[in-house]
């Protein structure tokens, strides 16, 4: 018997929390109805009322990840130009336990996206939005003389995202080699190299 409407809404938050815990612990590769049911201490049959198919569970997990990423605390944007670019890129790096969990989940979702045209398009759109968000601040940095006059903000945005996500992946696989201070120093060196181009 499906849960009553009021009960369903009351359980939705519990289900989302369980999905998040499974994602943080096992990534998308370990996201199954059984794993979520075990996390909640309920039967898989009860979860079938929320997720009648694995695709529905994955869609919910991706929505949850997108929402939690959008709602995460972010650094203040200190000034026009490279200072703001730096703050935005620091917000991406796995510098805290929460940032690390969120990045692990995002990276684990890439395998799904590579195998599904719709998810691949969504992921490509996320990268387009990320570059578009950085570009005006790189344009401002060029206008302030922090970047060479010939710098291409579009290309620099792509380079910055590629550098940052490359550092994310290395940090996830080798956290002892890339602690917080090393990540920040590498980001600062990268931004300084942009200014010298």
BELJOWO-V761405 format. One record per residue. N is the residue number from 0. PHI is phi as a letter, one per 40 degrees, with the letter a starting at -180 (none if undefined). D_CENTER is the distance of its C-alpha to the mean C-alpha in Angstrom with 1 decimal. Layout:
BEGIN
{{N,PHI,D_CENTER} {N,PHI,D_CENTER}}
END
This chain:
BEGIN
{{0,none,36.5} {1,c,33.4} {2,c,32.5} {3,c,34.1} {4,d,32.0} {5,c,31.9} {6,c,31.0} {7,c,28.3} {8,c,26.6} {9,c,27.2} {10,c,25.6} {11,d,22.5} {12,c,20.7} {13,c,22.0} {14,c,20.6} {15,c,17.1} {16,c,17.3} {17,c,18.6} {18,d,16.0} {19,c,13.3} {20,c,15.6} {21,c,16.1} {22,c,12.5} {23,c,12.1} {24,c,15.4} {25,b,15.7} {26,g,12.5} {27,c,13.3} {28,c,16.4} {29,b,17.9} {30,c,17.1} {31,b,20.6} {32,d,22.9} {33,c,24.9} {34,c,22.1} {35,c,21.1} {36,c,24.8} {37,c,25.5} {38,d,22.9} {39,c,24.6} {40,g,28.1} {41,b,29.0} {42,c,30.1} {43,c,28.1} {44,d,30.7} {45,c,29.4} {46,c,25.9} {47,c,27.4} {48,c,28.2} {49,c,24.5} {50,b,23.3} {51,c,26.3} {52,a,24.5} {53,d,21.6} {54,d,20.1} {55,c,20.1} {56,c,18.3} {57,c,15.5} {58,d,15.4} {59,c,15.3} {60,c,12.5} {61,c,10.3} {62,c,11.7} {63,c,11.1} {64,c,7.4} {65,c,7.4} {66,c,10.1} {67,c,8.8} {68,c,5.9} {69,c,8.9} {70,c,11.3} {71,c,10.1} {72,c,12.9} {73,b,12.9} {74,c,15.6} {75,c,18.6} {76,c,19.1} {77,c,22.3} {78,a,24.1} {79,c,24.2} {80,g,23.2} {81,c,21.7} {82,c,21.3} {83,c,18.8} {84,d,17.0} {85,d,16.9} {86,c,15.5} {87,c,12.7} {88,c,11.8} {89,c,12.4} {90,c,9.8} {91,c,7.1} {92,c,9.3} {93,c,9.8} {94,c,12.9} {95,b,13.2} {96,c,13.3} {97,c,10.8} {98,c,8.3} {99,c,9.4} {100,c,9.2} {101,c,5.7} {102,c,5.1} {103,d,8.2} {104,c,7.4} {105,d,4.9} {106,c,7.8} {107,c,10.3} {108,c,9.7} {109,c,10.8} {110,c,14.3} {111,c,14.6} {112,c,13.7} {113,c,16.2} {114,b,18.8} {115,b,18.5} {116,d,19.4} {117,c,17.9} {118,c,14.4} {119,c,14.8} {120,c,15.8} {121,d,12.9} {122,c,10.5} {123,c,13.1} {124,c,13.2} {125,c,9.6} {126,c,10.5} {127,c,13.8} {128,c,12.7} {129,c,10.7} {130,c,14.0} {131,c,16.1} {132,c,14.8} {133,c,15.6} {134,d,18.8} {135,c,21.0} {136,c,20.4} {137,c,21.4} {138,c,24.4} {139,c,25.3} {140,c,25.2} {141,c,27.5} {142,c,29.8} {143,c,30.0} {144,g,31.1} {145,c,28.1} {146,b,27.5} {147,d,30.3} {148,d,31.8} {149,c,31.2} {150,c,27.4} {151,b,25.5} {152,d,22.5} {153,c,21.0} {154,c,21.3} {155,c,20.2} {156,c,16.9} {157,c,16.3} {158,c,17.5} {159,c,15.3} {160,c,12.0} {161,c,13.6} {162,c,14.8} {163,c,11.7} {164,c,9.7} {165,c,13.0} {166,c,13.3} {167,d,10.0} {168,c,11.6} {169,c,15.0} {170,c,14.1} {171,c,12.8} {172,c,16.0} {173,a,18.3} {174,c,17.4} {175,c,21.1} {176,c,21.3} {177,b,18.3} {178,c,18.6} {179,d,17.5} {180,c,20.5} {181,c,20.3} {182,d,16.7} {183,c,18.0} {184,c,21.2} {185,c,19.7} {186,c,17.6} {187,c,20.9} {188,c,22.9} {189,c,20.7} {190,c,21.1} {191,c,24.8} {192,c,25.2} {193,c,24.1} {194,c,26.8} {195,c,29.4} {196,c,29.0}}
END
